Amino acid sequence: MPHSHFEAYIDESGNTGLDLFGDKEQPFFWTGTIVVEEKISLPYDVYELAQSEGKKELHGNELGLGRIDRLADRLIQIIEGIDARFHFTRTEKKHIPTMRFADAILDNVNNAAVGHMHYQVTFLRKALAARIDAFFSEQDKIEFWNIHLSGNVNEFQQFLRKFRTKISTRYPSNDRRGKSILLDAIEWGIRHPDVLLTERTQRPEGVEDFRSLQYESPNLVSVSMLLSGLHNLGENHNKKVKRIVHDEQSEFGQYLQQMYRYFKGVKIRDDLQLFPIVEGTDMFPDALEFGSSSSSPYLQLVDVCLWLLKQKVDLKKEIYGRAGELLDTVIKRSSINHFSSSFLQAEVQYFTQLLMNAPISEAQLIKAQKQIAELEEQRKKRLENNW
């Protein structure tokens, strides 16, 4: 069956850039994407709706709940009439330094103390990252982020020594293997800090000026999550993306374009209990387009929907009346990807429970224990040879 096509329009919300700690009012960076059939017709003129409320365009923060409530019925009719779908991403800014640190010390390619399984199997990597996250204080995040951006090897070495003390004294006693791996990984990093830190600041192939921006602003971190969500939508509905239009207000347009090109041809299938499978994909067009909300009714629609969702999720507001009905309509047609400390902990806890409750025979248990012992022996031998 040949693919039909859809178009995706992306809005973003929350101050971005490399200052992850300055904006206390917006700890999360969001993207909202509305997905529509190619060349669909709207049942209402969005610009006329804005004018009816004394505005040139529809923007959630300018309209507020009162005006949105009055427009909600017609917005619902638009969303249902064009069968729109949505995908959101929510990135906790302060979680970026934690995961960058975890990635730096757990990557088995660079750190001889980490076994292949512990980094390459998604669940094992995330389980260790969750342990690190539990001990990574606000001050740790700030300190490591500054080290990460500066590339200061001596400061990184000092940071590792302090973190080693924290793991040594506070790590749970019921996870001796995890503690052993982390302490070995940290110790190896103390002995070879330049290897681990330099790896974090190298450029991906074809990417320029990587060191100055690190490609680590929240909107760039969200690119892979955004494309993953769109890929799933495309597969579920047997469609390809003909156009992806991003709100042009982004201050990192050229870097978004480069990151998009880096990820657009790749689909990662990632069952937590197995190795990720990387596949090629032709789901997406060659390049992002950038457009203004003044010229796109879809960018205005997703702006309103994203604003409502943030009110509910980040600000814990109860959305009542017709505006609440609008939000419910959006949620029923949505998927979301999270990048946050709480999501990491919940994800690891959920899959740990699944594994603990899975039936296993005595023969399987004996085989697994033997394999674990062999892998641990290989890890220690590699560590001794590269100490």
WOUR-V87121 format. One record per residue. N is the residue number from 1. RES is the residue in one small letter. SS is DSSP state (H for helix, E for strand, C for the rest). OMEGA is omega in radians with two decimals (NA if undefined). Layout:
# WOUR-V87121
N & RES & SS & OMEGA
N & RES & SS & OMEGA
This chain:
# WOUR-V87121
1 & m & C & -3.14
2 & p & C & 3.13
3 & h & C & 2.85
4 & s & E & -3.00
5 & h & E & 2.95
6 & f & E & 3.12
7 & e & E & -3.12
8 & a & E & -3.13
9 & y & E & -2.95
10 & i & E & 2.99
11 & d & E & 3.11
12 & e & E & -3.08
13 & s & E & -3.13
14 & g & C & -3.12
15 & n & C & -3.11
16 & t & C & -3.04
17 & g & C & -3.03
18 & l & C & 3.04
19 & d & C & -3.05
20 & l & C & -3.00
21 & f & C & -3.01
22 & g & C & -3.06
23 & d & C & -3.10
24 & k & C & -3.08
25 & e & C & -3.10
26 & q & C & -3.12
27 & p & C & -3.11
28 & f & E & 3.01
29 & f & E & -3.08
30 & w & E & 2.80
31 & t & E & 3.05
32 & g & E & -3.12
33 & t & E & 3.01
34 & i & E & -3.08
35 & v & E & -3.06
36 & v & E & 3.05
37 & e & E & 3.11
38 & e & C & 3.04
39 & k & C & 3.11
40 & i & C & 3.10
41 & s & C & 3.14
42 & l & C & 3.12
43 & p & C & 3.09
44 & y & C & 3.07
45 & d & C & -3.08
46 & v & H & -3.12
47 & y & H & 3.10
48 & e & H & 3.08
49 & l & H & 3.12
50 & a & H & -3.13
51 & q & H & 3.12
52 & s & H & 3.09
53 & e & C & 3.08
54 & g & C & -3.13
55 & k & C & 3.06
56 & k & C & -3.11
57 & e & C & 3.04
58 & l & C & 3.03
59 & h & C & -3.02
60 & g & H & -3.07
61 & n & H & 3.09
62 & e & H & -3.12
63 & l & H & -3.05
64 & g & H & -3.05
65 & l & H & -3.09
66 & g & H & -3.14
67 & r & H & 3.11
68 & i & H & 3.12
69 & d & H & 3.14
70 & r & H & -3.12
71 & l & H & -2.91
72 & a & H & -3.09
73 & d & H & -3.14
74 & r & H & 3.07
75 & l & H & 3.07
76 & i & H & 3.13
77 & q & H & 3.09
78 & i & H & -3.08
79 & i & H & -3.14
80 & e & H & -3.10
81 & g & H & 3.13
82 & i & C & 3.14
83 & d & C & -3.10
84 & a & C & 3.01
85 & r & E & -3.09
86 & f & E & 2.95
87 & h & E & -3.14
88 & f & E & 2.96
89 & t & E & -3.12
90 & r & E & -3.06
91 & t & E & 3.05
92 & e & E & -3.03
93 & k & H & -3.07
94 & k & H & 3.10
95 & h & H & -3.12
96 & i & H & 3.11
97 & p & H & 3.14
98 & t & H & -3.08
99 & m & H & 3.05
100 & r & H & 3.09
101 & f & H & 3.13
102 & a & H & 3.14
103 & d & H & -3.12
104 & a & H & -3.04
105 & i & H & -3.08
106 & l & H & -3.10
107 & d & C & -3.04
108 & n & C & 3.10
109 & v & C & -3.07
110 & n & C & -3.07
111 & n & C & -3.06
112 & a & C & -3.11
113 & a & C & -3.07
114 & v & C & 3.12
115 & g & C & 3.13
116 & h & H & -3.10
117 & m & H & -3.03
118 & h & H & 3.11
119 & y & H & -3.01
120 & q & H & 3.05
121 & v & E & -2.97
122 & t & H & -3.08
123 & f & H & -3.13
124 & l & H & 3.10
125 & r & H & -3.11
126 & k & H & 3.10
127 & a & H & 3.09
128 & l & H & 3.11
129 & a & H & 3.11
130 & a & H & 3.07
131 & r & H & 3.10
132 & i & H & -3.13
133 & d & H & -3.12
134 & a & H & -3.10
135 & f & H & -3.07
136 & f & C & -3.08
137 & s & C & 3.07
138 & e & H & -3.14
139 & q & H & 3.07
140 & d & H & -3.12
141 & k & H & -3.13
142 & i & H & -3.11
143 & e & H & -3.09
144 & f & H & -3.14
145 & w & H & 3.11
146 & n & H & 3.09
147 & i & H & -3.12
148 & h & H & -3.12
149 & l & H & -3.10
150 & s & H & -3.07
151 & g & C & -3.10
152 & n & C & -3.05
153 & v & H & -3.12
154 & n & H & 3.11
155 & e & H & 3.09
156 & f & H & 3.12
157 & q & H & 3.11
158 & q & H & 3.12
159 & f & H & 3.13
160 & l & H & 3.13
161 & r & H & 3.13
162 & k & H & -3.12
163 & f & H & 3.07
164 & r & H & 3.11
165 & t & H & 3.14
166 & k & H & 3.13
167 & i & H & -3.11
168 & s & H & -3.00
169 & t & H & -2.99
170 & r & H & -3.08
171 & y & C & -3.09
172 & p & C & -3.08
173 & s & C & -3.11
174 & n & C & 3.11
175 & d & C & -3.06
176 & r & H & -3.12
177 & r & H & 3.11
178 & g & H & 3.13
179 & k & H & -3.14
180 & s & H & -3.13
181 & i & H & -3.12
182 & l & H & -3.14
183 & l & H & 3.08
184 & d & H & -3.13
185 & a & H & 3.13
186 & i & H & 3.14
187 & e & H & 3.11
188 & w & H & 3.10
189 & g & H & 3.09
190 & i & H & -3.14
191 & r & H & -3.09
192 & h & C & -3.04
193 & p & H & -3.11
194 & d & H & -3.13
195 & v & H & -3.08
196 & l & H & -3.08
197 & l & H & 3.14
198 & t & H & 3.14
199 & e & H & -3.12
200 & r & H & -3.04
201 & t & C & 3.07
202 & q & C & -3.11
203 & r & C & 2.92
204 & p & C & -3.12
205 & e & C & 3.09
206 & g & C & -3.12
207 & v & C & -3.13
208 & e & C & 3.03
209 & d & C & -3.07
210 & f & H & -3.05
211 & r & H & -3.03
212 & s & H & -3.12
213 & l & H & 3.14
214 & q & C & -3.08
215 & y & C & -3.02
216 & e & C & 3.05
217 & s & C & -3.03
218 & p & H & -3.12
219 & n & H & 3.09
220 & l & H & 3.05
221 & v & H & -3.06
222 & s & H & -3.04
223 & v & H & -3.09
224 & s & H & 3.09
225 & m & H & -3.12
226 & l & H & -3.12
227 & l & H & 3.09
228 & s & H & 3.12
229 & g & H & 3.11
230 & l & H & 3.12
231 & h & H & 3.11
232 & n & H & 3.09
233 & l & H & -3.13
234 & g & H & 3.13
235 & e & H & -3.12
236 & n & H & -3.07
237 & h & H & 3.12
238 & n & C & -3.14
239 & k & E & 2.99
240 & k & E & -3.13
241 & v & E & 3.14
242 & k & E & -3.13
243 & r & E & 2.93
244 & i & E & -3.09
245 & v & E & -3.13
246 & h & E & 3.08
247 & d & E & -3.00
248 & e & C & -3.09
249 & q & C & -3.11
250 & s & C & -3.13
251 & e & C & -3.09
252 & f & C & -3.05
253 & g & H & -3.08
254 & q & H & -3.14
255 & y & H & 3.03
256 & l & H & 3.13
257 & q & H & 3.14
258 & q & H & 3.12
259 & m & H & 3.09
260 & y & H & -3.14
261 & r & H & -3.13
262 & y & H & -3.03
263 & f & H & -2.94
264 & k & C & -3.08
265 & g & C & -3.03
266 & v & E & 2.99
267 & k & E & -3.14
268 & i & E & 3.06
269 & r & E & -2.89
270 & d & C & 2.95
271 & d & C & -3.01
272 & l & C & -3.04
273 & q & C & -3.07
274 & l & C & 3.02
275 & f & E & 3.04
276 & p & C & 3.09
277 & i & E & -3.13
278 & v & E & -3.11
279 & e & E & 3.01
280 & g & E & 3.12
281 & t & C & 3.04
282 & d & C & -3.09
283 & m & C & -2.91
284 & f & C & 3.07
285 & p & C & -3.03
286 & d & C & -3.03
287 & a & C & 2.97
288 & l & C & 2.92
289 & e & E & 3.08
290 & f & E & -3.11
291 & g & E & 3.14
292 & s & C & 3.09
293 & s & H & -3.13
294 & s & H & -3.13
295 & s & H & -3.08
296 & s & C & 3.06
297 & p & H & -3.11
298 & y & H & 3.08
299 & l & H & 3.09
300 & q & H & 3.13
301 & l & H & -3.09
302 & v & H & 3.06
303 & d & H & 3.14
304 & v & H & -3.11
305 & c & H & 3.12
306 & l & H & 3.12
307 & w & H & 3.12
308 & l & H & -3.12
309 & l & H & 3.11
310 & k & H & 3.10
311 & q & H & -3.10
312 & k & H & -3.00
313 & v & H & -3.05
314 & d & C & -3.08
315 & l & C & 3.07
316 & k & C & 3.14
317 & k & C & 2.98
318 & e & C & -3.11
319 & i & C & -3.06
320 & y & C & 3.02
321 & g & H & -3.10
322 & r & H & 3.06
323 & a & H & 3.08
324 & g & H & 3.08
325 & e & H & 3.09
326 & l & H & -3.14
327 & l & H & 3.10
328 & d & H & 3.11
329 & t & H & -3.14
330 & v & H & -3.09
331 & i & H & 3.14
332 & k & H & -3.10
333 & r & C & -2.96
334 & s & E & 2.85
335 & s & E & -3.11
336 & i & E & 3.01
337 & n & E & -3.14
338 & h & E & 2.96
339 & f & E & -3.06
340 & s & C & 3.11
341 & s & H & -3.09
342 & s & H & 3.13
343 & f & H & 3.10
344 & l & H & -3.12
345 & q & H & -3.14
346 & a & H & -3.14
347 & e & H & -3.14
348 & v & H & 3.13
349 & q & H & -3.13
350 & y & H & -3.10
351 & f & H & 3.02
352 & t & H & 3.11
353 & q & H & 3.10
354 & l & H & -3.12
355 & l & H & -3.12
356 & m & H & -3.09
357 & n & H & -3.13
358 & a & C & 3.12
359 & p & C & 3.12
360 & i & C & -3.12
361 & s & C & 3.12
362 & e & H & 3.12
363 & a & H & 3.11
364 & q & H & -3.14
365 & l & H & 3.14
366 & i & H & 3.13
367 & k & H & -3.14
368 & a & H & 3.13
369 & q & H & 3.11
370 & k & H & -3.14
371 & q & H & 3.12
372 & i & H & 3.13
373 & a & H & 3.14
374 & e & H & 3.13
375 & l & H & 3.13
376 & e & H & 3.10
377 & e & H & 3.10
378 & q & H & 3.14
379 & r & H & -3.10
380 & k & H & 3.12
381 & k & H & 3.10
382 & r & H & 3.14
383 & l & H & 3.12
384 & e & H & -3.11
385 & n & H & -3.09
386 & n & C & -3.04
387 & w & C & NA
